[in-house]
Structure formats: structure tokens, C-alpha cells
Amino acid sequence: MTATLIDGKAVSQKVKIQVKERVEKLAQQGIIPGLAVILVGENAASLTYVKNKKKTCEALGMRSDLHQYPDTLTEQELLTKIEELNQNPEIHGILVQLPLPKQIDEFKVISAISPEKDVDGFHPISVGNMMIGKEAFLPCTPHGIMELLAHYNIDPAGKHAVVIGRSNIVGKPIGQLLLQKDATVTYCHSKTKDLASITAQADILIAAIGRAKFIDHTFIKPDAVIIDVGMNRDENGKLCGDVDFQDVQETAGFVTPVPGGVGPMTIAMLMGNTLQSAEKGLSKTK
Ligand SMILES: Nc1nc2c(c(=O)[nH]1)N[C@@H](CN(C=O)c1ccc(C(=O)N[C@@H](CCC(=O)O)C(=O)O)cc1)CN2
């Protein structure tokens, strides 16, 4: 039997339709959700992502301002821009595209964004609230993964979830979100010994390693749910994930493709977070 495809493109469309309906309701009250996206430098992939964010915002009836700077921008200049956006009542979400050039301290920059506008969910206050299960903007990729699991009726409760990767934006938070849904979570990383013996116990495997097609059928348990967060190029320059999609077909129960899996969900969840921020602002003025 071949694995069931987890179709992130289709699920993200569904999420975006729901967001659009809520945006239209807000517009009747004179509020247009506004997202400010800051891009520093000329990273080609980042430019594609920020353009996609802008295009998606506009398609859903939201405002999106792209602030683009050369990689010579100083940290202070960036902090000044963030402060200006923090004060702008028409902007409900602020996002600084990562990675940033080396001269800029990522933590300082993320911490400068008002937590109320932190639609990426990267601010230490957002992370802290998420950790203790309080209301917070959830980071978009992990949030998108949880949405995909829910859509396919995959309940993490009692399952062994193995996360490969410990980044602040994917690995650490997805483990926490799975834990909150009562999964038993194991984190693996570059220093983990005998990785395959651990991943082979996973009912849900999250691959966020950054190595093209690294996970093949020898790493996985029969019928496991495989979520591929990788975004790599193969030997022919073709986009691929951390999972060898073809090779796991006969073993996995469910698998996300790359492209068309987790990636589109990231942008859809960002739209949801921006809308949520605008809705919160409205309820405060009532
Ligand atoms: N401030 C942030 N920076 C970064 C984030 C983030 O969530 N916030 N995540 C990634 C990049 N990213 C969004 O910013 C992102 C990556 C990939 C996709 C996506 O849709 N991928 C497509 C393929 C796209 C292609 O053809 O190149 C897919 O998987 O189908 C969306 C968003 C790092 N930085």
C-alpha cells in the first residue's frame, strides 16, 4: 500500500478561504488587517517567500507592506523601523524575514517587535506563553503542521512523536505543540547517536534537518506519519525535502510532499495570525 498524501496545498486553500471570510466581516467594520514584512539582503529564497506573503495578503483582502533593505542595513536602523511599525495603528502584524545578515542580532530584533504584533510567534513572550499553553501567536510552520494533523484526523495523544531538529522556529515549538496534544515527544539533533533506532519508534516523525532526502524507509516505522519540513535542492537542483518521498511510500502511513506540504501551510497560518491580531485590536476598542 502506498502512503496517504498529506496535501498542504489543498488544506492551506481551505484555511485561506476561512481567513478571507473573516477579513470581509472585519472590513464591514472599517478594519483592514495590515502586515508589515521586512526583508534585509538579497537572499533569493527569502525574496520569493516575502513576495508570496504579500500576494497572499492581497488576495485575501489584507494590506501588506514590504520594507526591503540592502544587507548593509545596520541593526539600529532596523530597530528604528520596527519601533515605527509598532506605533502604526494600521499595522497589526510585523514580520522580519529570517535569516538576517550577520551584523544584525536576530534575538534583539525579534525582541523589539511588540508581542501584540508578533504574528511570527518568535518573540520570547509569545514563546513563553506557548510553552505554558497560554494564548499566543503560534509560530506559523509548527502551527501549520498541527493543522495538517487535525485535518487528516491524526490525533497525537498517546503517540510517540520524534522531532529531528531543534531550531527555535520549527523543531523546539513543534515538539511543545505535540506535547500539549498528549504525544510523547523525543527530540533528536546533530549529536544524537543511532538516529535510525530512535526514528524507527516514531508514530509521528517530524523531519527538520536540512539534508536532502536524508530520511528513507530504513528510518521509519511501518504506517508512521511523516512530516517533512525540509527545503533543499537535490543533485539536479530540484526542490526536495529531508525525506526521500518515493522511498518511504511503501512503508509510511501518511507523508507530506515537498513542495506542497508544510510550506504552503506556513503562509496560510501567517494570514490567520495577522487576521487574529486585527480582530484582537477591534475587541480592545469595543
Ligand atoms: N520570519 C520568518 N522567516 C522564516 C520563516 C518564517 O516562518 N518566518 N520560515 C521560513 C521561510 N518561509 C517563510 O517565511 C517559507 C518557506 C517555504 C514556503 C513554501 O511555501 N514553500 C513551497 C515551495 C516554494 C518554492 O517553490 O520555492 C512548498 O513547500 O510548497 C513558505 C514559507 C524561513 N524564514
The ligand as an SDF file (V2000), in Angstrom:
LIG
                    3D

 34 36  0  0  0  0  0  0  0  0999 V2000
   10.2340   35.4660    9.6620 N   0  0  0  0  0  0  0  0  0  0  0  0
   10.2250   34.2060    9.1780 C   0  0  0  0  0  0  0  0  0  0  0  0
   11.2710   33.7550    8.4830 N   0  0  0  0  0  0  0  0  0  0  0  0
   11.2460   32.4780    8.0070 C   0  0  0  0  0  0  0  0  0  0  0  0
   10.1200   31.6400    8.2190 C   0  0  0  0  0  0  0  0  0  0  0  0
    9.0400   32.1470    8.9730 C   0  0  0  0  0  0  0  0  0  0  0  0
    8.0330   31.4600    9.2560 O   0  0  0  0  0  0  0  0  0  0  0  0
    9.1330   33.4420    9.4330 N   0  0  0  0  0  0  0  0  0  0  0  0
   10.0630   30.3790    7.6320 N   0  0  0  0  0  0  0  0  0  0  0  0
   10.9970   30.0450    6.5790 C   0  0  0  0  0  0  0  0  0  0  0  0
   10.6490   30.5210    5.2040 C   0  0  0  0  0  0  0  0  0  0  0  0
    9.2120   30.6090    4.8760 N   0  0  0  0  0  0  0  0  0  0  0  0
    8.5030   31.6580    5.3540 C   0  0  0  0  0  0  0  0  0  0  0  0
    8.9950   32.6790    5.6600 O   0  0  0  0  0  0  0  0  0  0  0  0
    8.6090   29.7330    3.9300 C   0  0  0  0  0  0  0  0  0  0  0  0
    9.3010   28.7070    3.3290 C   0  0  0  0  0  0  0  0  0  0  0  0
    8.7000   27.9250    2.3310 C   0  0  0  0  0  0  0  0  0  0  0  0
    7.3920   28.1620    1.9400 C   0  0  0  0  0  0  0  0  0  0  0  0
    6.7360   27.4210    0.8510 C   0  0  0  0  0  0  0  0  0  0  0  0
    5.5870   27.6430    0.5680 O   0  0  0  0  0  0  0  0  0  0  0  0
    7.4310   26.5260    0.1620 N   0  0  0  0  0  0  0  0  0  0  0  0
    6.8910   25.8820   -1.0090 C   0  0  0  0  0  0  0  0  0  0  0  0
    7.9440   25.8100   -2.0970 C   0  0  0  0  0  0  0  0  0  0  0  0
    8.3830   27.1740   -2.5270 C   0  0  0  0  0  0  0  0  0  0  0  0
    9.3600   27.1320   -3.6840 C   0  0  0  0  0  0  0  0  0  0  0  0
    8.9830   26.6490   -4.7410 O   0  0  0  0  0  0  0  0  0  0  0  0
   10.4870   27.6420   -3.5000 O   0  0  0  0  0  0  0  0  0  0  0  0
    6.3980   24.4820   -0.6580 C   0  0  0  0  0  0  0  0  0  0  0  0
    6.9360   23.8710    0.2800 O   0  0  0  0  0  0  0  0  0  0  0  0
    5.4890   24.0240   -1.3310 O   0  0  0  0  0  0  0  0  0  0  0  0
    6.6990   29.1760    2.5570 C   0  0  0  0  0  0  0  0  0  0  0  0
    7.3020   29.9490    3.5350 C   0  0  0  0  0  0  0  0  0  0  0  0
   12.3700   30.6330    6.9110 C   0  0  0  0  0  0  0  0  0  0  0  0
   12.2840   32.0010    7.2960 N   0  0  0  0  0  0  0  0  0  0  0  0
  1  2  1  0
  2  3  2  0
  2  8  1  0
  3  4  1  0
  4  5  2  0
  4 34  1  0
  5  6  1  0
  5  9  1  0
  6  7  2  0
  6  8  1  0
  9 10  1  0
 10 11  1  0
 10 33  1  0
 11 12  1  0
 12 13  1  0
 12 15  1  0
 13 14  2  0
 15 16  1  0
 15 32  2  0
 16 17  2  0
 17 18  1  0
 18 19  1  0
 18 31  2  0
 19 20  2  0
 19 21  1  0
 21 22  1  0
 22 23  1  0
 22 28  1  0
 23 24  1  0
 24 25  1  0
 25 26  2  0
 25 27  1  0
 28 29  2  0
 28 30  1  0
 31 32  1  0
 33 34  1  0
M  END
$$$$
